[in-house]
Every structure is written in structure tokens, then in C-alpha cells.
Amino acid sequence: MFPINETMGQYSELFMLLAAGTYTVAFIAFAWDLAKSSKALRAIDLKAAAAASATATAKVPVGAGVGAGGSVERADADADVDRAASDVSGPAGRAERPSSATGRASKGAGSGAGQTADGDMRYAAERRVPARVAVALTVLGAVIHAAGVVTRALGAGRVPWGNMYEFLTTGAFVAVAVFLLVLIRRDLRFLGTFVIGLAIIMLVAASVAYWTPVGHLVPALQSYWLIIHVSIAVMSSALFTLTFAMSALQLVQAHRQKAIAAGGQDKLGFMRLVPSALSLENLSYRINAIAFVGWTFTLMFGAIWAEKAWGRFWGWDTKEVWTFVIWVVYAGYLHARATRGWTGTRAAWLSIVGYLCVIFNFTIVNQFFNGLHSYSGL
């Protein structure tokens, strides 16, 4: 058993604090990207609408009630739109498209309403400076965060997920790392505010509510199964975090698309940076399928570890029960969507319920239910 290095533990806490601060700035940058890109889209739509209106009016004879004053007013309106577009344009004065494939600018009044990003979620040639800054800050925060996780491991002389504090800090890092890895192939920067926001909440909760000094594990946890069982659980939970964010956005996008189809106004312009509800649902389903496989192994390896530690594979301990409940919820989600036609908002809500069960399992169960798994250091 390695000796405890309290200095490394203190360095770890400092790195966690710096990572939380960096993530906060990245969160602001992601939000800025959504706001700025939404403004760019509105400016493009206004310009297109003004051009269409001017073209239609030019075909009407002057005697029909359009005089010189109206021409002056239209020119002033066009100038205002040009100024709005120039505020969000690129270096060459061309308005930047806000997403990997947000489609073409609308060519008529209101034709941009209901527009969404393309479902392939590929990167486009257009640059979004706030989004690039946000991703760069996220990478920096992840590097600092990794240093915090590593120094915690060095301080404890073991893997850094033996209690709630360590699980939250390591889980937040894995969630951010998975998000960054997915960004290599898909333009999911619209998820930045959600994923980084959740990571900040996890770090704050770990530091405020679940802080535990660096120390040794209880005998039941001193096993190589800790590395296998919990690492898979952390990875699966990180994937569930991504799908939770996608499902939440799917509900918002579905409501927006339904309202616009009914003739309502587009009050959530920034959602045009987000793919359609169907595209979000399809990607969320695929990621949930991968995470479900990981959670299945989590359940299986947990049972094997329980037999090694306590002499039985299953004992209806509260933690064991809720791990199984999570498995049942996500199994039901995958089955219902694949065979029973549970698509759209019903599938999104079931995915969200599954993630809420994950949160309940790793917070309420650990903190308020006594059992063989009550070793979170609380």
C-alpha cells in the first residue's frame, strides 16, 4: 500500500479549481457563439426579406401608391440591415454561416424560420471565432483537469475514483474528454454550453458537497475490480451525459419546429444552429446503444466483484438495485424505440429519465441509503 501524499492532494484541488474556472470561461464563449450566430442568421434573413420586398415593390407602378418617399425608406431599411450583417461578418465582410451546415440563407420573408443545421453535423469552411475560442478553452481546461485527476491518483497511490468526490471529478473529466473526441468527427459545438455546464456543476458539487481528503480505500475496494468496474461505469455515465444533453435539445427543437409549422414565430433563433429533432434523436440512440453495452458490463463486473468481496453475486443492496434499474430503463428505451415505434418526444423523455436515474444512483443512494456500498466517504 502506497503512503498518502497530502501535497499532491493539495495540488489536485488547485488544478480542479483552475479547471472549473477555465470551463466557466469556455461556457461563456459557447453561449456567446450561440448568441452571435443567431444574430448573424437574423441579419441574413432580414436582408433577404428586404431584398425580396424591394423586388416585389419595384414591379408595382408608381401610381399605385409607391412614391419617392417609400424608396427612401426602403433604402434606409436596407442600410440598417447591411450594418447589422456587417457586425457579425467575417474578415472579408461576408456574414459567417453559424454551423457546420446550416443551409442556405433564406430568400424570402420568413423563409428562414424553422431552419436547422444539417443532420450530418459536418464542419463547414466558414469560421466561427467564438466557437473556436470556446473549444480551445475547453481543451485547456481538460488538460488542467487531467493534471488534477493524475495528482489525486499520485497523492492516494491508487486510481482516483474511490469515493463520491473522486467519482465526480473524474467523471466530469471523462465527459469533457468524450465531448472533445467526438468534436474531431462531428460539429457538436452546439452542445458545448450543456456539456461544459454539467461539468462545472459536477466539479462544484464535488468541492462543496462531497469533498473528501486524499486517503486509502476501505478493504472491500482494494481490488483490481475497482479499476475495471468503476472505469466502465464512468465511461458509460459520460456517454449518458452526452445523450441527456441531446435529448433535452431534441425536446426544445421539436417544440420549436411544431410551433413554426403551426404558423407561430421563431422565438428560439439560436436553435437553427442545432440539427433537427430527428437527427438529434438518431445520434442519441446510437450513443445510448454504446453506453448501454458499457453499463451491462458494469452490472456484470459489479456482480463478480461482489462475489469476490462478499461471497454472493447479488444481495439486493440499494446500490445494486438502482444499477439494475438504470439498466432496465435504458434497455426499455432501446427496445421501445427499435421495435415499438417509440420515437420523437417519448424516446427523448425516456432517455432523460434514464439519466436522472443515473444521477439519483450516484448522489441520493450514496448519501442517504445505508448498505454495503456506503463507502463514498460522506
C-alpha positions in Angstrom: 0.0 0.0 0.0 1.4 3.3 -1.1 1.8 6.1 1.5 -0.6 9.1 1.3 1.0 12.2 -0.3 -1.0 15.2 1.0 1.0 17.7 -1.0 -0.2 16.0 -4.2 -3.7 16.1 -2.9 -3.4 19.9 -2.4 -2.1 20.3 -5.9 -5.0 18.3 -7.2 -7.5 20.5 -5.5 -5.8 23.6 -7.0 -5.9 22.1 -10.5 -9.6 21.3 -10.1 -10.3 24.9 -9.1 -8.3 26.2 -12.1 -10.1 23.7 -14.4 -13.5 24.9 -13.1 -12.5 28.5 -13.8 -11.3 27.7 -17.3 -14.5 25.7 -18.1 -16.6 28.7 -16.9 -14.9 31.0 -19.4 -15.4 28.3 -22.1 -19.1 28.1 -21.1 -19.4 31.8 -21.7 -17.7 31.5 -25.1 -20.0 28.8 -26.2 -23.0 30.9 -25.1 -21.5 33.8 -27.0 -21.2 31.7 -30.1 -24.9 30.8 -30.0 -25.9 34.4 -29.5 -23.6 35.8 -32.2 -24.5 33.1 -34.7 -28.2 33.6 -34.0 -27.8 37.4 -34.7 -26.0 36.6 -37.9 -28.8 34.4 -39.1 -31.4 37.1 -38.3 -29.4 39.7 -40.1 -29.2 37.5 -43.2 -32.9 36.8 -43.1 -33.7 40.5 -42.7 -31.5 41.3 -45.7 -33.1 38.6 -47.8 -36.6 39.7 -46.8 -35.8 43.4 -47.6 -34.4 42.4 -51.0 -37.5 40.3 -51.8 -39.8 43.2 -50.7 -37.8 45.7 -52.8 -38.0 43.4 -55.8 -41.8 42.9 -55.4 -42.3 46.7 -54.9 -40.3 47.6 -58.0 -42.8 45.8 -60.2 -45.6 48.0 -58.9 -46.3 51.2 -60.9 -45.5 54.4 -59.0 -49.2 55.5 -59.4 -50.2 52.5 -57.3 -49.2 54.4 -54.2 -45.4 54.0 -54.0 -43.7 57.3 -54.2 -40.2 58.6 -53.8 -40.5 58.7 -50.0 -41.2 54.9 -49.9 -38.0 54.4 -51.9 -36.0 56.4 -49.4 -37.5 54.4 -46.5 -36.6 51.1 -48.2 -33.1 52.3 -48.8 -32.8 53.3 -45.1 -34.1 49.9 -44.1 -31.6 48.1 -46.4 -28.8 50.2 -44.9 -29.8 49.2 -41.4 -29.8 45.5 -42.4 -26.4 45.8 -44.0 -25.0 47.4 -40.9 -26.5 44.6 -38.7 -25.0 41.9 -41.0 -21.6 43.7 -41.0 -21.5 43.4 -37.2 -21.4 39.6 -37.4 -19.5 39.2 -40.7 -16.1 37.6 -41.3 -12.8 39.3 -42.1 -13.9 39.8 -45.7 -17.2 41.4 -44.8 -19.1 38.2 -45.6 -21.6 37.1 -42.9 -20.4 33.9 -41.4 -22.6 30.8 -41.5 -23.1 29.7 -38.0 -22.9 26.0 -38.2 -21.3 23.1 -40.0 -24.2 23.1 -42.4 -26.9 25.5 -41.5 -28.3 25.5 -45.0 -28.5 28.4 -47.3 -29.8 31.8 -46.3 -33.5 32.3 -46.7 -34.6 34.0 -49.9 -37.9 35.4 -48.8 -39.7 36.9 -45.9 -39.8 34.4 -43.1 -38.3 31.6 -45.2 -35.5 31.1 -42.7 -38.0 30.3 -39.9 -37.7 26.7 -38.8 -34.3 26.3 -40.4 -32.0 23.8 -38.6 -28.4 22.6 -39.1 -27.9 19.6 -41.4 -28.2 16.2 -39.9 -24.7 15.1 -40.9 -23.2 17.6 -38.4 -20.0 18.1 -40.5 -17.7 21.1 -40.3 -18.0 23.8 -42.9 -15.3 26.1 -44.3 -16.8 29.1 -42.5 -15.1 30.1 -39.3 -16.9 30.7 -36.0 -14.4 32.6 -33.9 -16.3 32.4 -30.5 -16.8 28.6 -31.0 -13.1 28.1 -31.8 -12.2 30.1 -28.7 -14.6 28.0 -26.6 -13.2 24.7 -27.9 -9.6 25.9 -27.3 -10.5 26.9 -23.7 -12.2 23.5 -23.2 -9.1 21.8 -24.3 -7.0 23.9 -21.9 -9.5 23.2 -19.1 -9.3 19.4 -19.9 -5.5 19.4 -19.7 -5.6 21.2 -16.3 -8.4 18.9 -15.2 -6.4 15.8 -16.2 -3.5 17.2 -14.1 -5.9 17.4 -11.2 -7.0 13.8 -11.7 -3.5 12.5 -12.1 -2.1 14.3 -9.0 -5.1 13.0 -7.0 -4.1 9.5 -8.1 -0.5 10.1 -7.2 -1.5 11.5 -3.8 -3.6 8.5 -3.0 -1.4 5.9 -4.6 -4.3 4.3 -6.4 -6.9 5.0 -9.1 -8.8 8.3 -8.4 -12.4 7.1 -8.1 -12.8 5.6 -4.7 -15.4 8.0 -3.3 -18.0 10.5 -4.4 -15.6 13.4 -4.7 -13.2 11.4 -6.9 -16.0 9.9 -9.0 -17.5 13.3 -9.7 -14.2 14.9 -10.6 -13.0 12.0 -12.7 -16.5 11.6 -14.3 -16.6 15.3 -15.3 -13.2 14.9 -16.9 -14.2 11.9 -18.9 -17.4 13.6 -20.0 -15.4 16.6 -21.3 -12.8 14.3 -22.9 -15.5 12.3 -24.7 -17.1 15.5 -26.0 -13.8 16.7 -27.3 -13.1 13.4 -29.0 -16.5 13.5 -30.7 -15.8 17.0 -31.9 -12.9 15.6 -34.1 -15.5 14.0 -36.4 -18.8 15.9 -35.8 -19.6 19.5 -35.2 -21.3 19.2 -31.9 -20.2 22.6 -30.6 -23.9 23.4 -30.1 -23.7 21.0 -27.1 -20.9 23.0 -25.5 -23.0 25.0 -23.2 -24.8 21.9 -21.9 -21.8 19.6 -21.5 -19.4 22.2 -20.1 -22.2 23.4 -17.8 -22.8 19.9 -16.5 -19.0 19.5 -15.9 -18.9 22.8 -13.9 -21.8 21.6 -11.8 -20.1 18.3 -11.1 -16.9 20.0 -10.1 -18.7 22.5 -7.8 -20.7 19.7 -6.2 -17.6 17.6 -5.7 -15.8 20.5 -4.0 -18.7 21.8 -1.9 -20.8 18.8 -1.0 -18.6 15.8 -1.4 -15.1 16.9 -0.7 -13.0 14.1 0.9 -9.4 14.3 1.9 -7.0 12.1 0.0 -6.7 8.7 1.8 -6.7 4.9 1.5 -9.7 2.8 0.4 -11.7 0.6 2.7 -10.7 -3.1 2.4 -13.7 -4.0 0.2 -12.5 -1.6 -2.5 -8.9 -2.7 -2.5 -9.2 -4.8 -5.6 -8.3 -4.7 -9.3 -12.0 -4.9 -9.9 -12.2 -1.2 -8.8 -10.3 -0.3 -12.0 -12.4 -2.5 -14.3 -15.9 -2.0 -12.8 -15.8 1.8 -12.0 -13.8 2.8 -15.1 -16.5 1.3 -17.3 -19.2 2.9 -15.2 -17.5 6.3 -15.5 -17.2 6.0 -19.3 -20.8 4.9 -19.7 -22.0 7.7 -17.5 -20.1 10.2 -19.6 -21.8 8.9 -22.8 -25.2 9.1 -21.0 -24.4 12.7 -20.2 -24.0 13.5 -23.9 -27.2 11.8 -24.8 -29.0 13.6 -22.0 -27.9 16.9 -23.5 -29.0 15.8 -26.9 -32.4 14.6 -25.7 -33.0 17.9 -23.9 -32.2 19.8 -27.1 -34.4 17.4 -29.0 -37.4 18.3 -26.9 -36.7 22.0 -27.4 -36.2 21.6 -31.1 -39.3 19.5 -31.5 -41.4 22.1 -29.7 -39.9 24.9 -31.9 -40.5 23.0 -35.1 -44.1 22.2 -34.1 -44.8 25.9 -33.2 -43.4 27.1 -36.5 -45.3 24.5 -38.5 -48.5 25.8 -36.8 -47.7 29.4 -38.1 -46.0 30.7 -34.9 -43.0 32.9 -34.7 -39.4 31.5 -34.3 -38.6 32.7 -30.8 -35.5 30.5 -30.4 -33.3 31.6 -33.3 -30.2 30.1 -31.8 -31.8 26.6 -32.3 -31.1 26.9 -36.0 -27.5 26.0 -35.1 -28.8 22.7 -33.8 -29.8 19.8 -36.1 -33.4 18.7 -36.4 -35.1 16.8 -33.6 -34.9 13.6 -35.7 -31.2 14.0 -36.3 -30.6 14.5 -32.6 -32.7 11.5 -31.7 -30.9 9.2 -34.2 -27.4 10.2 -32.9 -28.6 10.0 -29.3 -30.0 6.5 -29.9 -26.7 5.3 -31.4 -24.6 6.7 -28.5 -27.1 5.3 -25.9 -26.7 1.9 -27.5 -22.9 2.0 -27.0 -23.3 3.3 -23.4 -25.9 0.6 -22.6 -23.3 -2.1 -23.6 -20.9 -0.5 -21.2 -23.5 -0.3 -18.4 -24.2 -4.0 -19.0 -20.6 -4.8 -18.3 -20.7 -2.5 -15.3 -23.6 -4.6 -13.9 -21.9 -7.9 -14.7 -18.5 -7.0 -13.3 -20.1 -5.5 -10.2 -21.7 -8.8 -9.5 -18.4 -10.7 -10.0 -16.7 -8.2 -7.7 -19.5 -8.6 -5.1 -18.9 -12.4 -5.1 -15.2 -11.9 -4.6 -15.7 -9.3 -1.8 -18.9 -10.5 0.0 -19.4 -14.1 -1.1 -22.5 -13.5 -3.2 -23.2 -12.2 -6.7 -26.4 -10.4 -5.8 -27.8 -9.2 -2.5 -30.5 -6.6 -3.3 -28.3 -3.9 -1.8 -29.7 -0.4 -2.7 -26.8 0.4 -5.0 -27.2 -2.9 -6.8 -30.9 -2.4 -7.2 -30.5 1.1 -8.7 -27.7 -0.1 -11.0 -30.2 -2.7 -12.3 -33.0 -0.1 -12.5 -30.8 2.1 -14.8 -30.1 -1.0 -17.0 -33.8 -1.7 -17.2 -34.7 1.9 -18.1 -32.2 2.1 -20.9 -33.0 -1.4 -22.1 -36.6 -0.3 -22.3 -35.6 2.8 -24.2 -33.6 0.8 -26.8 -36.3 -1.8 -27.1 -39.2 0.6 -27.3 -37.6 2.8 -30.0 -36.3 -0.1 -32.1 -39.4 -2.4 -32.0 -42.4 -0.5 -30.6 -42.1 2.8 -32.6 -41.4 5.0 -29.5 -39.8 7.8 -31.4 -39.8 11.6 -31.0 -40.5 13.2 -27.6 -41.4 9.9 -25.9 -38.0 8.5 -26.7 -36.3 11.7 -25.6 -38.2 11.7 -22.2 -37.3 8.0 -21.6 -33.6 8.8 -22.3 -33.8 11.7 -19.8 -35.5 9.5 -17.2 -32.6 7.1 -17.6 -30.0 9.8 -16.9 -32.0 11.1 -13.9 -31.8 7.5 -12.5 -28.0 7.7 -13.0 -27.8 11.0 -11.1 -30.1 9.5 -8.3 -27.9 6.4 -8.1 -24.6 8.4 -7.7 -25.9 11.1 -5.3 -29.0 10.2 -3.3 -28.4 6.5 -3.0 -24.7 7.1 -2.0 -25.6 9.7 0.5 -28.9 8.7 2.2 -29.1 4.9 1.8 -27.1 2.6 4.1 -25.7 -0.6 2.7 -22.6 -2.5 1.7 -21.9 0.3 -0.9 -21.9 3.1 1.7 -18.2 3.8 1.3 -18.3 7.1 -0.5 -16.6 9.0 2.2 -19.6 11.0 3.2 
